[in-house]
């Protein structure tokens, strides 16, 4: 089962990341957004939070506050920035959770027999359904602690 929709979404996230790093990295605007995210949600880049959705989130925040950044006093802009992050973060996290679970399912489904055996230590046919459930939960747990993108 090949999920074209998920692949297109992942490709768009990579495009968002490249745009952010090429157009905004090193700017005060970028630094303030990343600082705010690090302060409010220290694990925001990990898969257990925004993970793979973090480029889209950062770009959305930048676009939402960019005009105000150029036209307002810094205190007004910072207030808008923090309000925007606090409003959008829970929605994005929920969306990421759903897409991450789909991604994990696709990854596991697409493992070859050798990859499955290498990762889990046994062939799937040698495992009970309880062992498979435990192994899959362990796989997902390992992936939750990863940060797919770096914004430094």
Backbone torsions as a table, in degrees:
resi	resn	phi	psi	omega
1	UNK	NA	119.5	-177.6
2	UNK	-112.7	125.5	-174.9
3	UNK	-102.0	93.7	-178.9
4	UNK	-63.2	-38.6	-178.7
5	UNK	-60.6	-44.0	179.0
6	UNK	-65.1	-43.3	179.0
7	UNK	-61.5	-41.0	177.4
8	UNK	-62.8	-39.3	178.6
9	UNK	-65.1	-44.7	179.1
10	UNK	-62.3	-42.3	177.2
11	UNK	-60.1	-40.6	179.8
12	UNK	-66.9	-33.7	177.2
13	UNK	-65.5	-40.8	177.9
14	UNK	-64.2	-37.9	176.0
15	UNK	-64.5	-41.3	176.9
16	UNK	-61.1	-44.1	-179.7
17	UNK	-62.1	-46.1	178.7
18	UNK	-61.3	-41.7	178.2
19	UNK	-61.6	-47.2	179.5
20	UNK	-58.7	-49.9	-175.2
21	UNK	-69.4	-31.0	179.6
22	UNK	-82.6	-37.4	-173.4
23	UNK	-97.0	-31.9	-170.7
24	UNK	-116.6	-24.7	-177.9
25	UNK	-55.6	133.4	-179.6
26	UNK	90.6	-7.4	178.1
27	UNK	-88.3	158.3	177.3
28	UNK	-63.5	-38.0	178.2
29	UNK	-58.1	-51.0	178.4
30	UNK	-59.0	-47.8	-178.4
31	UNK	-59.4	-41.1	179.8
32	UNK	-67.1	-40.7	178.6
33	UNK	-63.4	-47.4	-179.5
34	UNK	-64.9	-41.1	177.7
35	UNK	-60.5	-45.4	-179.9
36	UNK	-61.7	-44.1	179.4
37	UNK	-64.5	-43.1	178.5
38	UNK	-63.0	-35.9	-178.9
39	UNK	-75.3	-45.7	-177.2
40	UNK	-74.5	-40.6	-173.9
41	UNK	-138.2	81.8	-172.8
42	UNK	-54.1	-28.6	-178.5
43	UNK	-100.5	19.9	-171.7
44	UNK	-56.6	-29.3	-177.6
45	UNK	-81.1	-16.7	-177.7
46	UNK	-74.8	154.5	179.3
47	UNK	-61.3	-24.1	178.8
48	UNK	-73.2	-11.2	176.9
49	UNK	-115.9	-100.7	179.9
50	UNK	-99.2	-29.0	175.3
51	UNK	42.1	-118.5	-177.6
52	UNK	-62.6	-18.8	178.5
53	UNK	-87.7	-1.5	-175.6
54	UNK	-63.4	-37.1	177.9
55	UNK	-62.1	-44.3	179.3
56	UNK	-61.8	-40.8	-179.6
57	UNK	-64.5	-47.8	-179.4
58	UNK	-61.1	-43.9	-179.5
59	UNK	-65.1	-39.6	177.2
60	UNK	-61.5	-46.8	179.2
61	UNK	-61.3	-46.6	179.8
62	UNK	-57.7	-48.1	-178.9
63	UNK	-65.5	-35.6	-179.2
64	UNK	-69.7	-30.3	-174.8
65	UNK	-111.4	-3.2	-174.0
66	UNK	-60.3	-46.6	-178.5
67	UNK	-63.7	-42.7	179.1
68	UNK	-64.6	-34.5	179.4
69	UNK	-59.7	-39.8	-177.1
70	UNK	-80.6	-21.9	-171.5
71	UNK	-111.2	-13.4	-171.3
72	UNK	-112.6	168.1	170.3
73	UNK	-68.1	153.0	-175.5
74	UNK	-60.1	-38.7	-178.3
75	UNK	-65.4	-38.2	176.9
76	UNK	-65.6	-43.2	-178.8
77	UNK	-65.6	-42.7	178.9
78	UNK	-62.9	-38.8	177.1
79	UNK	-62.0	-45.3	177.4
80	UNK	-62.2	-43.8	-179.8
81	UNK	-57.6	-51.5	-178.0
82	UNK	-66.1	-40.1	176.9
83	UNK	-61.3	-43.5	-179.2
84	UNK	-63.0	-45.4	179.1
85	UNK	-62.2	-47.1	-178.2
86	UNK	-64.9	-30.0	178.6
87	UNK	-76.2	-44.0	-173.2
88	UNK	-86.2	-25.1	-174.0
89	UNK	-56.9	-51.5	-177.1
90	UNK	-61.4	-37.2	179.4
91	UNK	-66.3	-43.5	-179.2
92	UNK	-67.3	-39.5	178.9
93	UNK	-62.2	-42.3	178.6
94	UNK	-63.9	-43.8	177.3
95	UNK	-61.6	-44.7	-179.8
96	UNK	-61.7	-40.4	180.0
97	UNK	-57.6	-45.5	180.0
98	UNK	-65.0	-46.1	-178.3
99	UNK	-69.6	-34.0	178.1
100	UNK	-65.5	-43.2	178.4
101	UNK	-61.7	-39.2	176.7
102	UNK	-65.7	-41.2	179.0
103	UNK	-61.8	-45.4	179.4
104	UNK	-61.4	-44.9	178.2
105	UNK	-59.0	-44.7	178.5
106	UNK	-63.0	-42.8	179.6
107	UNK	-60.5	-46.9	-178.1
108	UNK	-66.4	-43.0	-179.9
109	UNK	-61.6	-34.1	-176.1
110	UNK	-91.3	2.5	176.1
111	UNK	-66.4	134.4	173.2
112	UNK	-71.4	167.7	178.2
113	UNK	-59.6	-40.9	179.4
114	UNK	-65.1	-44.1	179.1
115	UNK	-63.0	-42.0	178.0
116	UNK	-59.6	-48.2	-179.2
117	UNK	-64.0	-42.8	179.2
118	UNK	-61.2	-43.7	-175.7
119	UNK	-75.4	-44.3	-173.1
120	UNK	-98.8	-8.1	175.9
121	UNK	84.2	-2.6	179.4
122	UNK	-149.6	159.1	169.2
123	UNK	-71.0	147.6	178.9
124	UNK	-58.5	-35.5	-179.0
125	UNK	-66.2	-19.2	-179.8
126	UNK	-91.4	-2.1	-174.7
127	UNK	-104.8	146.8	172.7
128	UNK	-78.1	166.4	179.6
129	UNK	-63.6	-34.3	176.7
130	UNK	-65.7	-41.7	178.1
131	UNK	-64.2	-39.2	177.8
132	UNK	-64.2	-44.7	178.8
133	UNK	-59.6	-43.6	179.0
134	UNK	-65.1	-43.3	179.9
135	UNK	-63.5	-42.6	-179.8
136	UNK	-67.5	-38.5	176.4
137	UNK	-63.9	-39.0	177.8
138	UNK	-65.0	-41.4	178.0
139	UNK	-59.9	-47.1	179.5
140	UNK	-64.0	-41.3	179.4
141	UNK	-61.4	-41.5	176.8
142	UNK	-60.3	-41.0	-178.2
143	UNK	-73.2	-28.1	-179.9
144	UNK	-63.5	-29.3	-176.1
145	UNK	-86.7	0.4	179.7
146	UNK	-86.6	151.9	173.9
147	UNK	-115.6	103.1	-174.7
148	UNK	-69.2	-20.3	-178.5
149	UNK	-130.8	143.8	175.7
150	UNK	-112.3	134.1	-178.5
151	UNK	-114.6	36.7	-179.8
152	UNK	-110.5	NA	NA
